[in-house]
């Protein structure tokens, strides 16, 4: 099994997928714009060869360079788990006649307006929305859809450049911030709770499923600095509250023609109990959600994704053992982290339930919280009971304080 894997060392979690491919027996040919000499030592043992390209997002150039590099060689799979590269992977598959999802299918997971149109055509509930490319189109769509609404890039990821707009005056203030976005989706704002629906699929059928609760919604996580975002995977997926979302998610996979690999979907549960589609990507979620899923089941989904992608087999046991909470912390102040308060008390109180503590240490520059949900580090805690996982997560959210200057 010979696999071309795009960008095997960036973002950093891609190293784990590269490891997974190697561990299931694949020959891994990495392609990226990280200089060969700058590749992390951790990823090098998992690569059989590596091609450095000038700009990984220059699709036409990358296709020509990789095709020349692979000339005369047999390639069985072309894979990418970073959102900006999923179309490029599909284009390479089509050029070489390699199995996997087509460009048209993958575009349905990448273009937020197209995906909603295809999901709606299957009879599933989606927010009312319009594709917009100009300020005048955006204003017209806002009048048609009504406030509040969500304005976000057609091909975005991770809530970047995403805004909740509650009035015409707010829209006037936000439109200048969107001038670097070529296409946007103007859509109905859905009141209610927000969850993920994550899968590893074989021929579009989930071999593994996960639901996680966003506390609060991602749009609020990304717009209010003092919030410590919390995400908790749900151990008990048989509870009646979630069944509408699970059915919706499975319907979306079918409507969009999913093949093999990870998906990451977001959906809403309204106060009336209606499950409403948000968006989906044919790649794993970021912000350590795969780590959370691994801790939920005590499995290695990096390896199982590789096994599915190469051999259409999922061999890990899928028993859900824990609710797993991750809490992202943001230091108060700007500059470098100066101190952390409350961490020791929290660690002692939670004991063996803590599985990760990766907060930035004093002296480390703060990260830009608007650019990355990872913020200034995180802690992860798990417990078989939802109430305990929730309590410990929010103890970290409110009890651990970080400061910077």
ABEGO torsion letter per residue (X at the ends): XBBBBBGAAOBAAAAAAAAAAAAAGBBBBBBBABBAAABBAAAAAABABBBBBABAABAAAAAAAAAAAABGBBBABBBBABAAAAAAAAAAAAAAGBBEBBAAAAAAAABAAAAAAAAAAAGBBBBBBBBBABAAAAAAAAAAAEOBBBBBBAABBGGBGBBBBABAAAAAAAAAAAAABABBBBBBBBBEBBBBBBBBBBGGBBABBBBBBBOBBAAAAAABAABBBBBBBBABAABAAAAAAAAAAAAAAAAAGBBBEBBBBBBBBBAAGBBBBBBBBBBBBBGGAAAAAAAAAGBBAAAAAAAAAAAGBBABBABBABBBBBBBBBBBEBEBBABBBGAAAAAAAAEAABABBBBBBBGBBBBBAAABAAEAEBBBBBBABAAAAAAAAAAAAAABBBBBX
